[in-house]
Amino acid sequence: MATLTEKQLDTLMGYHEAPVFSVYMPTHRTHPDNVQDPHLFKELVQQFRSVKAEYDRDKDIQHIFSKFEALADDYRFWQHAKEGLAVFATRESFDVYRLRRPVQPLAIVADSAHTKPLLKYLQSGDRYHVLVLSTNTAQLFEGDRYQLDEIDLSQENVPESMIDALDHELRDLHATLAAYRTATGEKWDVAQNHGLKKTDVDNDMEQFFRAVDRAVMARYSIPTRLPLILASLPEHQHLFRQVSRNRQLMEEGIKINAGALSNEALREAAWNVFEPYYNKRLNDIIGEYRHATTKRLGTDQLDELVKDAFDGKVATLLLEEDRIIRGRIVDRNNVLYHADNTDNLVDDVLDDLAELVLHFGGEVWIVPKGKMPSTTGAASVNRF
């Protein structure tokens, strides 16, 4: 099973040989809630029955349905679910992604993959990093309002302890002291009991913090540009902020011993810090749209939006979350719409529009209905 990344999203957007099957559904981590998940999956796949009948002599398409059935019957797979599931199938591929957040049940077969729900999942607007830091340990998490997952730093040359970060000549001493404590169970004070001055301890801590800062910045903050929330005691917050060069480090932090928090408590604390920042960013973008409309650099009319997208004008596209407009974009001057009661054999105009804007280097935001600045399901800020 692949990990869902922006690179994987690009791959999915390259699926253009019909038919392309897209299935989304919420899932559950624990019993008894997860008992019904395979049944919902079967019900969604059953919506493709007319396609299965149409291609009854096509071995490739029938093989896809065999894979759907095998996945539905895979007991171990459903026992390790997260909050959501996305499955994409073509003649050449069968991609399964576990998602960290719930998604609406949906089954669509079209001439391209339906990726709009993944844009909300992957967009950086509501994602962040949390660095949990103590005097000698570091943990990094990535999360959003729904979920917080720890990142395995062991393969990324990020120091997870002070010993990892210290110069070679100091490592043996700290390792010896650590072994002594493990063997005797005694608590010891490095500065008082082992001849190290407080300045030595402070220097070690500063060196550790600098090493963590450099590694997190290079490996995570610069590539992802996600905001970084520091979770540590106030005195450690002060020192880390003094030495940090990470521009993604947020001013507000979690000023407690975060290492003692459960994952859910840490996620809640992080979102309390991050939510005002997220709301401000979203409100700023909506404000940019309103300002752009006064200069004829923004629109919410779909036909105009399609033309602007084909012309590479759209810098930012706002799409209403969970909104589907049945139909597809044929070309710059031709959008084919269908009635809302059309079956799932028809794609989503908004999904096609998002793919088009991303192709020309634009940014796509999936906006909650209550904050969407238009009633058409889409709005744009144009470059020119």
PyMOL commands that set and color helices and strands:
alter all, ss='L'
color gray80, all
select helices_A, chain A and resi 6-13+33-46+49-54+59-72+75-79+116-122+124-126+162-165+168-184+190-193+198-224+234-243+258-260+263-294+302-310+349-359+369-371
alter helices_A, ss='H'
color red, helices_A
select strands_A, chain A and resi 20-26+84-89+94-99+106-110+128-133+138-143+148-151+228-231+298-299+314-320+327-331+334-337+363-367+378-382
alter strands_A, ss='S'
color yellow, strands_A
deselect
rebuild
show_as cartoon
